[in-house]
Amino acid sequence: MLYSNGIVSPDSETVKNAKSVDAILDATTDAQASKMIDVLIARQAPVRARTYSQKRSERVIELLDKIKDTANDWSYDELR
């Protein structure tokens, strides 16, 4: 994004060698940061599916079953 929109030079060593987004942001000028914000605002929001994959559904069901098993072991007799 930074290269393709001309925000930084294609031979920018800081961006090429950055180990994190923070390292890139720390090295940008106010003008570059402003351009990045403009580019991000102009991007379309990603289209997300409204359905879960089979694998994700199975993980959620498994997690819910574990939660239900834990809750089934709870006793409220001591609260009386």
Secondary structure, 3 states (H helix, E strand, C coil): CCCCCCCCCCCCHHHHHCCCHHHHHHHCCHHHHHHHHHHHHHCCCCCCCCCCCHHHHHHHHHHHHHHHHHHHCCCCHHHC
